């Protein structure tokens, strides 16, 4: 299992590969995982000492390999170098392990958005004559093409498009996190595709009632909106700052948890906004205890064309699991699901007026209505997005490609 950005619950960031690997081990598989030691959420190294190329640990039965990569803070050329150093070390470590190991590899699974590493994994699989499973988290390079404010290198994009097409075409099975991306992948050569979205561990993210309100909100007990995750160009957080200004006279508080290239600028711009607080990233295992203090969870992205193919945001399903109304501006399947099931409020992206109006709409709703939103969200988490359900389906996909 290869994913540069895989994490364990002690670190900030998603833990999908960790959770899937644990489940596969319970079903009789032996799992070896390759990931970067550079934590994307915290922008720092976590395990390796100076000059150490790799560290291998046994984590809940997973043979976990932490690989050294170059660091980066912003989405510039250093990010490309970061990905390429992971690929280089992956080649070296993987080949050494294959030559020295007495056990045969049965299946190789790779996960985007690290497209070059996924392509390398496909080559490994063809060389070893074993099935290759490609998990598509983000549609690279389409994200890069559609992302505003980033200088486009035509040669780089051409290479990534070629890699993308080859990887789709020669994968034995493709797993997508968003249903809306299936047609996109089929148009580019993908054939056997399964939808296995992100989802919460329902034992970790337990349902909880909304925090007490004591007969309404006030500035000592404000209506609390929590955002967790990346603070980057695509997350539309500058719009949230503008929306917060428009409703600063109301007892509404915004808490941002995470890190990213735009965090310092966001903090500087909101220096005098008393209704906004920024906090450092926290480990995944600590997220439930923190977000249960929220009255609502914010899920926000810019209006980038590639998002029409859908995404599968962990923070949305975490909110479902603990029973919190959501505020979302993501067009397509996300907004549609929230509206259809009455799980919160929606609006268009990059529009502070619409966002502030959506927030006030939720703010003014009776507590009973917001409680019912949370209960419906929990039911959806239990029936569709439960991590246990997804893990069982993942095991079925692997068995169908191996046995």
FENWO-V146430 format. One record per pair of residues at least 6 apart in sequence whose ideal C-beta (glycine too) atoms are under 7 Angstrom apart, sorted by the first residue. I is the first residue (numbers start at 1). GAP is how many residues later the second one is. If there is no record, write none. Layout:
# FENWO-V146430
i/gap
I/GAP
I/GAP
This chain:
# FENWO-V146430
i/gap
1/16
1/20
1/30
1/32
1/108
2/32
2/88
2/108
2/115
2/119
3/14
3/32
3/108
4/31
4/32
4/82
4/110
4/113
5/8
5/31
5/35
5/109
6/11
6/12
6/27
6/29
7/6
7/7
7/8
7/11
7/32
7/277
8/7
8/10
8/51
9/6
9/9
9/274
9/275
9/276
10/273
10/275
11/28
11/35
11/272
12/27
12/29
12/30
12/269
12/270
12/271
12/272
13/26
13/27
13/28
13/271
14/300
15/269
16/182
17/16
17/94
19/182
19/368
19/372
20/371
20/374
21/10
21/12
21/41
22/38
22/40
23/368
23/372
24/7
24/371
25/6
25/36
25/37
27/368
31/31
31/32
32/31
32/33
33/29
33/30
33/31
33/32
34/31
34/33
34/56
35/31
35/32
36/31
36/33
36/50
37/8
37/9
37/10
37/11
37/29
37/30
37/31
38/7
38/31
38/33
38/44
39/7
41/217
41/218
41/240
42/217
42/239
43/30
43/216
47/8
47/19
48/7
48/18
48/20
52/16
53/15
53/36
54/11
54/12
54/13
54/14
54/39
55/11
56/7
56/8
56/9
57/7
65/28
67/19
67/22
67/23
67/26
68/21
69/13
69/16
69/17
70/8
70/11
70/12
70/15
71/11
72/6
72/7
72/10
73/188
74/187
75/75
75/186
83/31
83/33
84/32
86/28
86/31
87/29
87/30
87/33
90/27
90/30
91/29
94/30
105/23
105/25
106/24
106/296
107/23
107/24
107/26
107/291
107/294
107/295
108/13
108/16
108/17
108/22
108/24
109/24
109/26
110/7
110/8
110/11
110/24
110/25
111/24
111/26
112/6
112/23
112/24
112/25
112/26
112/28
113/24
113/25
113/27
115/25
115/26
115/45
115/48
115/49
116/47
118/16
118/49
119/44
119/47
119/48
121/11
122/10
122/45
122/48
122/49
125/6
125/7
131/41
131/270
131/271
132/39
132/40
133/38
133/39
133/40
133/42
133/264
133/265
133/268
134/33
134/37
134/40
135/40
136/38
136/39
136/40
136/41
136/45
136/49
137/40
139/42
139/45
139/167
139/170
140/20
140/24
141/16
141/19
141/20
141/23
142/164
143/163
144/6
144/13
145/7
145/12
146/158
146/159
146/160
147/86
147/87
147/157
149/84
164/24
165/23
165/24
168/6
168/17
168/20
168/21
168/22
169/20
171/19
172/20
172/229
173/19
173/21
173/224
173/228
174/11
174/16
174/18
174/19
175/19
175/21
175/222
176/6
176/9
176/17
176/19
177/20
177/21
177/135
178/19
178/131
178/132
178/133
178/134
178/155
179/16
179/131
179/154
180/129
180/130
180/152
180/153
181/128
181/129
182/11
182/13
184/125
185/8
194/203
196/194
196/197
196/198
197/115
197/188
197/193
198/114
198/116
198/119
199/118
199/186
199/187
199/188
199/191
200/117
200/118
200/121
200/181
200/185
200/187
201/186
202/119
202/179
202/180
202/184
202/185
204/81
204/84
205/83
205/113
205/116
205/117
206/82
206/116
207/115
207/116
207/171
208/84
208/114
208/115
210/85
210/157
210/160
210/161
210/164
211/82
211/84
213/8
213/154
214/7
217/6
217/34
218/33
219/32
222/29
222/30
222/31
223/28
223/29
223/72
223/140
224/29
224/31
224/69
224/70
224/71
225/27
225/28
225/29
225/69
225/70
225/71
225/73
225/102
225/134
226/29
226/31
226/65
226/68
226/71
226/72
227/29
227/30
227/71
227/73
228/29
228/30
228/59
228/63
228/87
229/6
229/29
229/86
230/28
230/30
231/6
231/25
231/27
231/28
231/29
231/31
231/32
231/35
232/28
232/29
232/30
233/29
234/67
234/68
234/70
235/65
235/66
236/64
236/65
236/66
236/93
236/113
236/114
237/25
237/29
237/63
238/28
239/111
239/112
239/113
239/116
240/14
240/58
240/60
240/115
241/25
241/28
241/29
241/32
241/35
242/110
243/109
243/112
243/113
243/116
244/10
244/29
244/31
244/32
245/28
246/106
246/107
246/110
247/109
247/112
247/113
248/25
248/27
250/113
252/23
252/107
252/111
253/22
254/21
254/22
255/22
255/24
256/22
256/23
257/22
257/24
257/25
258/23
259/22
263/15
267/11
270/6
282/8
287/31
288/34
291/6
291/27
291/31
292/30
294/30
296/28
296/29
296/30
296/31
296/48
296/66
297/18
297/22
297/27
297/29
298/29
299/14
299/16
299/17
299/27
299/29
299/31
300/29
301/6
301/28
301/29
301/48
302/47
302/48
303/46
303/47
307/23
307/24
307/25
308/23
308/24
310/22
310/23
311/19
316/10
316/18
317/64
317/68
319/7
319/58
320/57
320/58
320/60
320/61
320/65
321/57
321/60
323/51
323/52
323/54
323/55
324/50
325/18
325/19
325/37
325/45
325/48
325/49
326/12
326/17
326/18
327/17
327/18
327/31
327/32
327/35
328/6
328/7
328/10
328/16
328/18
329/17
329/18
329/19
329/20
329/26
335/11
338/6
338/8
339/7
341/35
341/39
342/31
342/34
343/30
343/33
343/34
344/18
344/29
345/13
345/16
345/17
346/12
347/7
347/8
347/11
348/6
